[in-house]
Structure formats: structure tokens, C-alpha cells
Amino acid sequence: IGHPTGREIPDREGADLDMEVILKAAAKSGVAMEISASPYRLDLDDNHARRASELGVLISINTDAHAEEDLDMLHYGVAIARRASLTKDNVINTWSTKKLLDWLKNRGK
């Protein structure tokens, strides 16, 4: 799930969502949550990413790049993941292709 709260810094606050319900549903259905590395999003934050990990929800870190020069924003997402104490095992875009394809085939089962 990408942009779960929909916030855009500094223009729009994130939606007032019950993230616990969303994260539990993601865990149950085998859906990964996104950390958007865009400095205008930074959504999931570190607290939600940590809770996702505690519930067994996997994470994808995405630059949200709309132009080539935006690709170097990945470090913002990595910083959120580090503050959340995530490891490479929690972050699906650090996995081998085989591991990712196996997860995609078997998730939610």
C-alpha cells in the first residue's frame, strides 16, 4: 500500500487513519506497505514502519521519483527504515529476485 496517509509536506496533513487496523489487515492479507522516500511524503513514518514490522508486515522503500534526479532520494526512506529498526529481511526491495517472486506467489496463504 503506497502513500497510506496521503500527506504532502508542507501542503497537506495526512489522513486521520487507524493505522493499527490497516497494518493488521496488511499482515493478514500478505500486503506490503510502502515507505515513500520523497521528502514531500515520508509516509510511512518510522513509528508506523516499526509497528508494521512487529506485526509481520513487509516494507518496500520507494523513491516516488517522477524524474530521474529524484532517484537519489532513496536515502530518506532508508533513514526511516533504520529509525524503525528494520533489517534487509523486512524490506522486499533488498531481496533477491527469487525470494521476491516466491513471496509474491505465496503471500496471503
C-alpha positions as CSV (number, residue, x, y, z in Angstrom):
1,I,0.0,0.0,0.0
2,G,1.6,3.2,-1.1
3,H,1.1,6.7,0.4
4,P,-1.2,5.3,3.1
5,T,-1.9,8.6,4.8
6,G,-1.8,10.7,1.6
7,R,0.2,13.5,3.2
8,E,2.2,16.0,1.2
9,I,4.6,18.0,3.2
10,P,4.0,21.0,3.8
11,D,0.7,21.3,1.9
12,R,-1.5,18.6,3.2
13,E,-1.7,16.7,6.5
14,G,-2.1,13.0,6.4
15,A,-5.5,11.5,6.7
16,D,-6.6,10.6,10.2
17,L,-6.5,6.8,9.8
18,D,-6.5,3.9,12.2
19,M,-3.1,2.6,11.1
20,E,-3.3,-0.3,13.5
21,V,-6.3,-1.6,11.6
22,I,-4.6,-1.0,8.2
23,L,-1.4,-2.7,9.3
24,K,-3.2,-5.7,10.8
25,A,-5.2,-6.1,7.5
26,A,-1.9,-5.9,5.5
27,A,-0.4,-8.6,7.8
28,K,-3.4,-10.8,7.4
29,S,-3.6,-10.5,3.6
30,G,0.2,-10.5,2.9
31,V,0.3,-7.0,1.5
32,A,3.5,-4.9,1.8
33,M,3.5,-1.3,3.0
34,E,5.5,1.4,1.3
35,I,7.9,3.9,2.8
36,S,7.9,6.8,0.4
37,A,11.3,8.3,0.4
38,S,10.1,11.6,-1.1
39,P,10.9,14.4,1.3
40,Y,7.3,15.6,0.4
41,R,5.8,12.4,1.6
42,L,7.9,10.4,4.1
43,D,5.0,8.1,4.6
44,L,5.0,5.6,6.4
45,D,6.8,7.3,9.2
46,D,9.3,5.4,11.5
47,N,6.7,4.6,14.1
48,H,4.2,3.1,11.7
49,A,7.1,1.2,9.9
50,R,8.2,-0.2,13.2
51,R,4.7,-1.3,14.1
52,A,4.3,-2.9,10.7
53,S,7.4,-4.9,11.3
54,E,6.2,-6.0,14.7
55,L,3.0,-7.3,13.0
56,G,5.0,-9.1,10.3
57,V,4.2,-6.7,7.5
58,L,6.9,-6.3,4.9
59,I,8.1,-3.0,3.6
60,S,9.0,-1.6,0.3
61,I,11.1,1.6,0.1
62,N,10.2,3.7,-2.9
63,T,11.7,7.0,-4.1
64,D,8.4,8.2,-5.5
65,A,10.5,9.5,-8.3
66,H,8.7,11.5,-11.1
67,A,12.0,12.5,-12.7
68,E,15.5,10.9,-13.0
69,E,17.0,13.4,-10.5
70,D,14.5,12.2,-7.8
71,L,16.0,8.7,-7.8
72,D,18.7,9.8,-5.3
73,M,16.1,10.4,-2.6
74,L,16.2,6.8,-1.6
75,H,18.4,7.7,1.4
76,Y,15.4,9.4,3.1
77,G,13.4,6.2,3.0
78,V,16.4,4.2,4.2
79,A,16.7,6.6,7.2
80,I,13.1,6.0,8.1
81,A,13.7,2.2,7.9
82,R,16.8,2.5,10.1
83,R,14.9,4.5,12.7
84,A,12.2,1.8,12.7
85,S,14.9,-0.8,13.3
86,L,14.0,-2.6,10.0
87,T,16.5,-5.1,8.5
88,K,17.0,-6.2,5.0
89,D,14.7,-9.2,5.8
90,N,11.8,-6.7,6.4
91,V,12.4,-4.7,3.1
92,I,11.3,-6.5,0.0
93,N,13.3,-4.5,-2.5
94,T,16.5,-5.7,-0.8
95,W,15.7,-9.3,-1.6
96,S,16.9,-11.5,-4.4
97,T,14.6,-11.8,-7.4
98,K,13.9,-15.5,-6.5
99,K,12.9,-14.6,-2.9
100,L,10.7,-11.8,-4.0
101,L,8.9,-14.0,-6.6
102,D,8.4,-16.8,-4.1
103,W,6.9,-14.3,-1.7
104,L,4.6,-12.9,-4.3
105,K,3.5,-16.4,-5.2
106,N,2.8,-17.5,-1.6
107,R,1.7,-14.3,0.2
108,G,-1.6,-14.3,2.0
109,K,-1.7,-18.1,2.1
